[in-house]
Amino acid sequence: METLSRPPDLLPALRASAGQMPLHSLESFVRDTLVDEALAKSQGSVRGAAKLLRISRQLLQHILNARK
């Protein structure tokens, strides 16, 4: 049960990504993935997703608006 409560070790994947794609592309991919997952876990609630991501609702709305 403890392994489910801890986030996965991203260090190996991040190290492997060095030089494979530009930093801004990797940042965008990670941000989009986390936003999509948080929205799914919160049943589409922007407020709930922002809480999961520990960011303001306004910032999440800004991120979502920039995708359009």
PDB file of N, CA, C and O in Angstrom:
ATOM      1  N   MET A   1       0.820  -1.197   0.000  1.00  0.00           N
ATOM      2  CA  MET A   1       0.000   0.000   0.000  1.00  0.00           C
ATOM      3  C   MET A   1       0.864   1.261   0.000  1.00  0.00           C
ATOM      4  O   MET A   1       0.460   2.284  -0.553  1.00  0.00           O
ATOM      5  N   GLU A   2       2.015   1.200   0.596  1.00  0.00           N
ATOM      6  CA  GLU A   2       2.891   2.368   0.679  1.00  0.00           C
ATOM      7  C   GLU A   2       3.332   2.836  -0.706  1.00  0.00           C
ATOM      8  O   GLU A   2       3.446   4.039  -0.939  1.00  0.00           O
ATOM      9  N   THR A   3       3.581   1.911  -1.623  1.00  0.00           N
ATOM     10  CA  THR A   3       4.024   2.311  -2.950  1.00  0.00           C
ATOM     11  C   THR A   3       2.953   3.100  -3.698  1.00  0.00           C
ATOM     12  O   THR A   3       3.287   3.938  -4.535  1.00  0.00           O
ATOM     13  N   LEU A   4       1.691   2.855  -3.419  1.00  0.00           N
ATOM     14  CA  LEU A   4       0.631   3.603  -4.074  1.00  0.00           C
ATOM     15  C   LEU A   4       0.495   5.014  -3.523  1.00  0.00           C
ATOM     16  O   LEU A   4      -0.045   5.893  -4.195  1.00  0.00           O
ATOM     17  N   SER A   5       0.977   5.236  -2.317  1.00  0.00           N
ATOM     18  CA  SER A   5       0.845   6.557  -1.713  1.00  0.00           C
ATOM     19  C   SER A   5       2.010   7.482  -2.063  1.00  0.00           C
ATOM     20  O   SER A   5       1.944   8.684  -1.810  1.00  0.00           O
ATOM     21  N   ARG A   6       3.069   6.931  -2.641  1.00  0.00           N
ATOM     22  CA  ARG A   6       4.224   7.744  -3.018  1.00  0.00           C
ATOM     23  C   ARG A   6       4.255   7.946  -4.523  1.00  0.00           C
ATOM     24  O   ARG A   6       3.914   7.038  -5.281  1.00  0.00           O
ATOM     25  N   PRO A   7       4.660   9.126  -4.958  1.00  0.00           N
ATOM     26  CA  PRO A   7       4.759   9.337  -6.404  1.00  0.00           C
ATOM     27  C   PRO A   7       5.888   8.484  -6.987  1.00  0.00           C
ATOM     28  O   PRO A   7       6.833   8.139  -6.278  1.00  0.00           O
ATOM     29  N   PRO A   8       5.794   8.143  -8.272  1.00  0.00           N
ATOM     30  CA  PRO A   8       6.844   7.342  -8.888  1.00  0.00           C
ATOM     31  C   PRO A   8       8.143   8.136  -9.007  1.00  0.00           C
ATOM     32  O   PRO A   8       8.138   9.367  -9.012  1.00  0.00           O
ATOM     33  N   ASP A   9       9.236   7.418  -9.099  1.00  0.00           N
ATOM     34  CA  ASP A   9      10.541   8.049  -9.272  1.00  0.00           C
ATOM     35  C   ASP A   9      10.683   8.477 -10.732  1.00  0.00           C
ATOM     36  O   ASP A   9      10.866   7.640 -11.616  1.00  0.00           O
ATOM     37  N   LEU A  10      10.600   9.756 -10.973  1.00  0.00           N
ATOM     38  CA  LEU A  10      10.666  10.284 -12.336  1.00  0.00           C
ATOM     39  C   LEU A  10      12.093  10.538 -12.810  1.00  0.00           C
ATOM     40  O   LEU A  10      12.316  10.792 -13.994  1.00  0.00           O
ATOM     41  N   LEU A  11      13.049  10.471 -11.907  1.00  0.00           N
ATOM     42  CA  LEU A  11      14.425  10.821 -12.242  1.00  0.00           C
ATOM     43  C   LEU A  11      14.973  10.016 -13.417  1.00  0.00           C
ATOM     44  O   LEU A  11      15.563  10.619 -14.314  1.00  0.00           O
ATOM     45  N   PRO A  12      14.816   8.696 -13.471  1.00  0.00           N
ATOM     46  CA  PRO A  12      15.350   7.962 -14.627  1.00  0.00           C
ATOM     47  C   PRO A  12      14.740   8.415 -15.961  1.00  0.00           C
ATOM     48  O   PRO A  12      15.455   8.558 -16.953  1.00  0.00           O
ATOM     49  N   ALA A  13      13.421   8.638 -15.984  1.00  0.00           N
ATOM     50  CA  ALA A  13      12.775   9.081 -17.220  1.00  0.00           C
ATOM     51  C   ALA A  13      13.237  10.484 -17.619  1.00  0.00           C
ATOM     52  O   ALA A  13      13.444  10.761 -18.801  1.00  0.00           O
ATOM     53  N   LEU A  14      13.395  11.358 -16.640  1.00  0.00           N
ATOM     54  CA  LEU A  14      13.860  12.706 -16.949  1.00  0.00           C
ATOM     55  C   LEU A  14      15.291  12.700 -17.460  1.00  0.00           C
ATOM     56  O   LEU A  14      15.620  13.419 -18.403  1.00  0.00           O
ATOM     57  N   ARG A  15      16.135  11.900 -16.847  1.00  0.00           N
ATOM     58  CA  ARG A  15      17.524  11.800 -17.308  1.00  0.00           C
ATOM     59  C   ARG A  15      17.581  11.259 -18.733  1.00  0.00           C
ATOM     60  O   ARG A  15      18.370  11.733 -19.550  1.00  0.00           O
ATOM     61  N   ALA A  16      16.756  10.282 -19.024  1.00  0.00           N
ATOM     62  CA  ALA A  16      16.732   9.705 -20.369  1.00  0.00           C
ATOM     63  C   ALA A  16      16.213  10.703 -21.399  1.00  0.00           C
ATOM     64  O   ALA A  16      16.529  10.587 -22.583  1.00  0.00           O
ATOM     65  N   SER A  17      15.422  11.679 -20.964  1.00  0.00           N
ATOM     66  CA  SER A  17      14.847  12.672 -21.870  1.00  0.00           C
ATOM     67  C   SER A  17      15.821  13.781 -22.234  1.00  0.00           C
ATOM     68  O   SER A  17      15.601  14.502 -23.207  1.00  0.00           O
ATOM     69  N   ALA A  18      16.893  13.928 -21.468  1.00  0.00           N
ATOM     70  CA  ALA A  18      17.863  14.992 -21.725  1.00  0.00           C
ATOM     71  C   ALA A  18      18.435  14.838 -23.134  1.00  0.00           C
ATOM     72  O   ALA A  18      18.975  13.788 -23.484  1.00  0.00           O
ATOM     73  N   GLY A  19      18.312  15.879 -23.924  1.00  0.00           N
ATOM     74  CA  GLY A  19      18.835  15.871 -25.282  1.00  0.00           C
ATOM     75  C   GLY A  19      17.895  15.242 -26.294  1.00  0.00           C
ATOM     76  O   GLY A  19      18.169  15.289 -27.493  1.00  0.00           O
ATOM     77  N   GLN A  20      16.801  14.660 -25.848  1.00  0.00           N
ATOM     78  CA  GLN A  20      15.859  14.003 -26.757  1.00  0.00           C
ATOM     79  C   GLN A  20      14.782  14.962 -27.260  1.00  0.00           C
ATOM     80  O   GLN A  20      14.251  14.797 -28.358  1.00  0.00           O
ATOM     81  N   MET A  21      14.474  15.951 -26.454  1.00  0.00           N
ATOM     82  CA  MET A  21      13.467  16.943 -26.841  1.00  0.00           C
ATOM     83  C   MET A  21      13.786  18.249 -26.142  1.00  0.00           C
ATOM     84  O   MET A  21      14.421  18.248 -25.087  1.00  0.00           O
ATOM     85  N   PRO A  22      13.354  19.370 -26.719  1.00  0.00           N
ATOM     86  CA  PRO A  22      13.625  20.660 -26.084  1.00  0.00           C
ATOM     87  C   PRO A  22      12.934  20.750 -24.723  1.00  0.00           C
ATOM     88  O   PRO A  22      11.875  20.158 -24.512  1.00  0.00           O
ATOM     89  N   LEU A  23      13.536  21.487 -23.818  1.00  0.00           N
ATOM     90  CA  LEU A  23      13.007  21.639 -22.469  1.00  0.00           C
ATOM     91  C   LEU A  23      11.568  22.142 -22.478  1.00  0.00           C
ATOM     92  O   LEU A  23      10.734  21.629 -21.733  1.00  0.00           O
ATOM     93  N   HIS A  24      11.265  23.132 -23.303  1.00  0.00           N
ATOM     94  CA  HIS A  24       9.898  23.677 -23.320  1.00  0.00           C
ATOM     95  C   HIS A  24       8.889  22.619 -23.763  1.00  0.00           C
ATOM     96  O   HIS A  24       7.752  22.619 -23.291  1.00  0.00           O
ATOM     97  N   SER A  25       9.285  21.729 -24.651  1.00  0.00           N
ATOM     98  CA  SER A  25       8.379  20.656 -25.083  1.00  0.00           C
ATOM     99  C   SER A  25       8.131  19.660 -23.958  1.00  0.00           C
ATOM    100  O   SER A  25       7.008  19.197 -23.761  1.00  0.00           O
ATOM    101  N   LEU A  26       9.185  19.336 -23.229  1.00  0.00           N
ATOM    102  CA  LEU A  26       9.039  18.419 -22.100  1.00  0.00           C
ATOM    103  C   LEU A  26       8.180  19.050 -21.008  1.00  0.00           C
ATOM    104  O   LEU A  26       7.323  18.379 -20.432  1.00  0.00           O
ATOM    105  N   GLU A  27       8.399  20.324 -20.720  1.00  0.00           N
ATOM    106  CA  GLU A  27       7.582  21.028 -19.724  1.00  0.00           C
ATOM    107  C   GLU A  27       6.112  21.030 -20.131  1.00  0.00           C
ATOM    108  O   GLU A  27       5.237  20.785 -19.299  1.00  0.00           O
ATOM    109  N   SER A  28       5.839  21.302 -21.394  1.00  0.00           N
ATOM    110  CA  SER A  28       4.460  21.318 -21.881  1.00  0.00           C
ATOM    111  C   SER A  28       3.830  19.940 -21.777  1.00  0.00           C
ATOM    112  O   SER A  28       2.673  19.816 -21.374  1.00  0.00           O
ATOM    113  N   PHE A  29       4.574  18.910 -22.133  1.00  0.00           N
ATOM    114  CA  PHE A  29       4.065  17.542 -22.060  1.00  0.00           C
ATOM    115  C   PHE A  29       3.714  17.168 -20.625  1.00  0.00           C
ATOM    116  O   PHE A  29       2.648  16.609 -20.367  1.00  0.00           O
ATOM    117  N   VAL A  30       4.609  17.476 -19.699  1.00  0.00           N
ATOM    118  CA  VAL A  30       4.371  17.154 -18.286  1.00  0.00           C
ATOM    119  C   VAL A  30       3.174  17.940 -17.762  1.00  0.00           C
ATOM    120  O   VAL A  30       2.306  17.370 -17.101  1.00  0.00           O
ATOM    121  N   ARG A  31       3.112  19.239 -18.048  1.00  0.00           N
ATOM    122  CA  ARG A  31       1.996  20.076 -17.592  1.00  0.00           C
ATOM    123  C   ARG A  31       0.668  19.559 -18.141  1.00  0.00           C
ATOM    124  O   ARG A  31      -0.300  19.416 -17.394  1.00  0.00           O
ATOM    125  N   ASP A  32       0.620  19.280 -19.442  1.00  0.00           N
ATOM    126  CA  ASP A  32      -0.620  18.794 -20.054  1.00  0.00           C
ATOM    127  C   ASP A  32      -1.049  17.451 -19.473  1.00  0.00           C
ATOM    128  O   ASP A  32      -2.234  17.225 -19.231  1.00  0.00           O
ATOM    129  N   THR A  33      -0.094  16.572 -19.252  1.00  0.00           N
ATOM    130  CA  THR A  33      -0.401  15.256 -18.690  1.00  0.00           C
ATOM    131  C   THR A  33      -0.949  15.376 -17.279  1.00  0.00           C
ATOM    132  O   THR A  33      -1.938  14.727 -16.939  1.00  0.00           O
ATOM    133  N   LEU A  34      -0.315  16.200 -16.454  1.00  0.00           N
ATOM    134  CA  LEU A  34      -0.772  16.369 -15.075  1.00  0.00           C
ATOM    135  C   LEU A  34      -2.138  17.050 -15.018  1.00  0.00           C
ATOM    136  O   LEU A  34      -2.979  16.676 -14.201  1.00  0.00           O
ATOM    137  N   VAL A  35      -2.366  18.037 -15.867  1.00  0.00           N
ATOM    138  CA  VAL A  35      -3.657  18.720 -15.897  1.00  0.00           C
ATOM    139  C   VAL A  35      -4.752  17.749 -16.330  1.00  0.00           C
ATOM    140  O   VAL A  35      -5.816  17.696 -15.713  1.00  0.00           O
ATOM    141  N   ASP A  36      -4.495  16.981 -17.389  1.00  0.00           N
ATOM    142  CA  ASP A  36      -5.490  16.012 -17.859  1.00  0.00           C
ATOM    143  C   ASP A  36      -5.814  14.980 -16.779  1.00  0.00           C
ATOM    144  O   ASP A  36      -6.981  14.646 -16.575  1.00  0.00           O
ATOM    145  N   GLU A  37      -4.807  14.482 -16.097  1.00  0.00           N
ATOM    146  CA  GLU A  37      -5.020  13.480 -15.047  1.00  0.00           C
ATOM    147  C   GLU A  37      -5.784  14.069 -13.863  1.00  0.00           C
ATOM    148  O   GLU A  37      -6.686  13.431 -13.320  1.00  0.00           O
ATOM    149  N   ALA A  38      -5.420  15.288 -13.466  1.00  0.00           N
ATOM    150  CA  ALA A  38      -6.115  15.934 -12.350  1.00  0.00           C
ATOM    151  C   ALA A  38      -7.574  16.198 -12.700  1.00  0.00           C
ATOM    152  O   ALA A  38      -8.452  16.020 -11.856  1.00  0.00           O
ATOM    153  N   LEU A  39      -7.846  16.620 -13.934  1.00  0.00           N
ATOM    154  CA  LEU A  39      -9.233  16.837 -14.349  1.00  0.00           C
ATOM    155  C   LEU A  39     -10.008  15.522 -14.356  1.00  0.00           C
ATOM    156  O   LEU A  39     -11.172  15.481 -13.957  1.00  0.00           O
ATOM    157  N   ALA A  40      -9.370  14.460 -14.805  1.00  0.00           N
ATOM    158  CA  ALA A  40     -10.039  13.151 -14.810  1.00  0.00           C
ATOM    159  C   ALA A  40     -10.342  12.694 -13.388  1.00  0.00           C
ATOM    160  O   ALA A  40     -11.438  12.209 -13.105  1.00  0.00           O
ATOM    161  N   LYS A  41      -9.377  12.851 -12.506  1.00  0.00           N
ATOM    162  CA  LYS A  41      -9.571  12.425 -11.111  1.00  0.00           C
ATOM    163  C   LYS A  41     -10.620  13.267 -10.394  1.00  0.00           C
ATOM    164  O   LYS A  41     -11.233  12.804  -9.431  1.00  0.00           O
ATOM    165  N   SER A  42     -10.832  14.490 -10.848  1.00  0.00           N
ATOM    166  CA  SER A  42     -11.811  15.376 -10.210  1.00  0.00           C
ATOM    167  C   SER A  42     -13.113  15.440 -11.010  1.00  0.00           C
ATOM    168  O   SER A  42     -13.917  16.353 -10.819  1.00  0.00           O
ATOM    169  N   GLN A  43     -13.319  14.474 -11.902  1.00  0.00           N
ATOM    170  CA  GLN A  43     -14.525  14.409 -12.730  1.00  0.00           C
ATOM    171  C   GLN A  43     -14.785  15.719 -13.489  1.00  0.00           C
ATOM    172  O   GLN A  43     -15.928  16.160 -13.608  1.00  0.00           O
ATOM    173  N   GLY A  44     -13.716  16.329 -13.994  1.00  0.00           N
ATOM    174  CA  GLY A  44     -13.846  17.538 -14.787  1.00  0.00           C
ATOM    175  C   GLY A  44     -13.940  18.836 -14.006  1.00  0.00           C
ATOM    176  O   GLY A  44     -14.083  19.905 -14.600  1.00  0.00           O
ATOM    177  N   SER A  45     -13.863  18.762 -12.702  1.00  0.00           N
ATOM    178  CA  SER A  45     -13.954  19.959 -11.870  1.00  0.00           C
ATOM    179  C   SER A  45     -12.626  20.728 -11.892  1.00  0.00           C
ATOM    180  O   SER A  45     -11.588  20.216 -11.472  1.00  0.00           O
ATOM    181  N   VAL A  46     -12.686  21.952 -12.387  1.00  0.00           N
ATOM    182  CA  VAL A  46     -11.481  22.781 -12.421  1.00  0.00           C
ATOM    183  C   VAL A  46     -11.011  23.069 -10.997  1.00  0.00           C
ATOM    184  O   VAL A  46      -9.814  23.030 -10.714  1.00  0.00           O
ATOM    185  N   ARG A  47     -11.947  23.355 -10.113  1.00  0.00           N
ATOM    186  CA  ARG A  47     -11.580  23.630  -8.719  1.00  0.00           C
ATOM    187  C   ARG A  47     -10.918  22.397  -8.089  1.00  0.00           C
ATOM    188  O   ARG A  47      -9.898  22.517  -7.410  1.00  0.00           O
ATOM    189  N   GLY A  48     -11.492  21.229  -8.314  1.00  0.00           N
ATOM    190  CA  GLY A  48     -10.933  19.991  -7.765  1.00  0.00           C
ATOM    191  C   GLY A  48      -9.572  19.678  -8.352  1.00  0.00           C
ATOM    192  O   GLY A  48      -8.667  19.251  -7.635  1.00  0.00           O
ATOM    193  N   ALA A  49      -9.420  19.887  -9.658  1.00  0.00           N
ATOM    194  CA  ALA A  49      -8.134  19.633 -10.302  1.00  0.00           C
ATOM    195  C   ALA A  49      -7.069  20.590  -9.786  1.00  0.00           C
ATOM    196  O   ALA A  49      -5.933  20.184  -9.543  1.00  0.00           O
ATOM    197  N   ALA A  50      -7.427  21.852  -9.618  1.00  0.00           N
ATOM    198  CA  ALA A  50      -6.469  22.833  -9.094  1.00  0.00           C
ATOM    199  C   ALA A  50      -6.012  22.436  -7.696  1.00  0.00           C
ATOM    200  O   ALA A  50      -4.837  22.572  -7.353  1.00  0.00           O
ATOM    201  N   LYS A  51      -6.945  21.948  -6.900  1.00  0.00           N
ATOM    202  CA  LYS A  51      -6.595  21.513  -5.550  1.00  0.00           C
ATOM    203  C   LYS A  51      -5.618  20.336  -5.591  1.00  0.00           C
ATOM    204  O   LYS A  51      -4.650  20.299  -4.831  1.00  0.00           O
ATOM    205  N   LEU A  52      -5.879  19.370  -6.487  1.00  0.00           N
ATOM    206  CA  LEU A  52      -4.966  18.233  -6.625  1.00  0.00           C
ATOM    207  C   LEU A  52      -3.577  18.674  -7.064  1.00  0.00           C
ATOM    208  O   LEU A  52      -2.568  18.141  -6.601  1.00  0.00           O
ATOM    209  N   LEU A  53      -3.537  19.652  -7.959  1.00  0.00           N
ATOM    210  CA  LEU A  53      -2.257  20.134  -8.479  1.00  0.00           C
ATOM    211  C   LEU A  53      -1.582  21.146  -7.556  1.00  0.00           C
ATOM    212  O   LEU A  53      -0.426  21.520  -7.757  1.00  0.00           O
ATOM    213  N   ARG A  54      -2.324  21.579  -6.545  1.00  0.00           N
ATOM    214  CA  ARG A  54      -1.830  22.574  -5.582  1.00  0.00           C
ATOM    215  C   ARG A  54      -1.467  23.893  -6.255  1.00  0.00           C
ATOM    216  O   ARG A  54      -0.439  24.511  -5.979  1.00  0.00           O
ATOM    217  N   ILE A  55      -2.373  24.293  -7.158  1.00  0.00           N
ATOM    218  CA  ILE A  55      -2.256  25.596  -7.800  1.00  0.00           C
ATOM    219  C   ILE A  55      -3.601  26.289  -7.666  1.00  0.00           C
ATOM    220  O   ILE A  55      -4.592  25.660  -7.295  1.00  0.00           O
ATOM    221  N   SER A  56      -3.641  27.574  -7.963  1.00  0.00           N
ATOM    222  CA  SER A  56      -4.906  28.297  -7.865  1.00  0.00           C
ATOM    223  C   SER A  56      -5.828  27.888  -9.009  1.00  0.00           C
ATOM    224  O   SER A  56      -5.374  27.435 -10.060  1.00  0.00           O
ATOM    225  N   ARG A  57      -7.115  28.056  -8.788  1.00  0.00           N
ATOM    226  CA  ARG A  57      -8.094  27.782  -9.833  1.00  0.00           C
ATOM    227  C   ARG A  57      -7.860  28.722 -11.008  1.00  0.00           C
ATOM    228  O   ARG A  57      -8.012  28.327 -12.164  1.00  0.00           O
ATOM    229  N   GLN A  58      -7.493  29.959 -10.714  1.00  0.00           N
ATOM    230  CA  GLN A  58      -7.242  30.942 -11.761  1.00  0.00           C
ATOM    231  C   GLN A  58      -6.068  30.520 -12.638  1.00  0.00           C
ATOM    232  O   GLN A  58      -6.122  30.657 -13.860  1.00  0.00           O
ATOM    233  N   LEU A  59      -5.004  30.006 -12.014  1.00  0.00           N
ATOM    234  CA  LEU A  59      -3.848  29.559 -12.801  1.00  0.00           C
ATOM    235  C   LEU A  59      -4.230  28.372 -13.673  1.00  0.00           C
ATOM    236  O   LEU A  59      -3.830  28.310 -14.835  1.00  0.00           O
ATOM    237  N   LEU A  60      -4.987  27.441 -13.137  1.00  0.00           N
ATOM    238  CA  LEU A  60      -5.409  26.298 -13.941  1.00  0.00           C
ATOM    239  C   LEU A  60      -6.295  26.759 -15.093  1.00  0.00           C
ATOM    240  O   LEU A  60      -6.169  26.254 -16.208  1.00  0.00           O
ATOM    241  N   GLN A  61      -7.184  27.706 -14.839  1.00  0.00           N
ATOM    242  CA  GLN A  61      -8.025  28.228 -15.912  1.00  0.00           C
ATOM    243  C   GLN A  61      -7.182  28.882 -16.983  1.00  0.00           C
ATOM    244  O   GLN A  61      -7.466  28.736 -18.171  1.00  0.00           O
ATOM    245  N   HIS A  62      -6.146  29.603 -16.578  1.00  0.00           N
ATOM    246  CA  HIS A  62      -5.227  30.228 -17.525  1.00  0.00           C
ATOM    247  C   HIS A  62      -4.534  29.154 -18.372  1.00  0.00           C
ATOM    248  O   HIS A  62      -4.421  29.310 -19.588  1.00  0.00           O
ATOM    249  N   ILE A  63      -4.076  28.080 -17.752  1.00  0.00           N
ATOM    250  CA  ILE A  63      -3.416  26.980 -18.474  1.00  0.00           C
ATOM    251  C   ILE A  63      -4.400  26.371 -19.482  1.00  0.00           C
ATOM    252  O   ILE A  63      -4.039  26.110 -20.630  1.00  0.00           O
ATOM    253  N   LEU A  64      -5.633  26.150 -19.048  1.00  0.00           N
ATOM    254  CA  LEU A  64      -6.632  25.557 -19.932  1.00  0.00           C
ATOM    255  C   LEU A  64      -6.977  26.489 -21.098  1.00  0.00           C
ATOM    256  O   LEU A  64      -7.134  26.029 -22.229  1.00  0.00           O
ATOM    257  N   ASN A  65      -7.093  27.773 -20.836  1.00  0.00           N
ATOM    258  CA  ASN A  65      -7.395  28.740 -21.891  1.00  0.00           C
ATOM    259  C   ASN A  65      -6.264  28.827 -22.906  1.00  0.00           C
ATOM    260  O   ASN A  65      -6.515  29.051 -24.090  1.00  0.00           O
ATOM    261  N   ALA A  66      -5.035  28.654 -22.466  1.00  0.00           N
ATOM    262  CA  ALA A  66      -3.873  28.728 -23.375  1.00  0.00           C
ATOM    263  C   ALA A  66      -3.835  27.534 -24.320  1.00  0.00           C
ATOM    264  O   ALA A  66      -3.186  27.606 -25.364  1.00  0.00           O
ATOM    265  N   ARG A  67      -4.504  26.452 -23.988  1.00  0.00           N
ATOM    266  CA  ARG A  67      -4.540  25.265 -24.851  1.00  0.00           C
ATOM    267  C   ARG A  67      -5.401  25.480 -26.084  1.00  0.00           C
ATOM    268  O   ARG A  67      -5.188  24.827 -27.105  1.00  0.00           O
ATOM    269  N   LYS A  68      -6.367  26.383 -26.007  1.00  0.00           N
ATOM    270  CA  LYS A  68      -7.340  26.550 -27.086  1.00  0.00           C
ATOM    271  C   LYS A  68      -6.741  27.162 -28.318  1.00  0.00           C
ATOM    272  O   LYS A  68      -7.441  27.363 -29.311  1.00  0.00           O
TER     273      LYS A  68
END
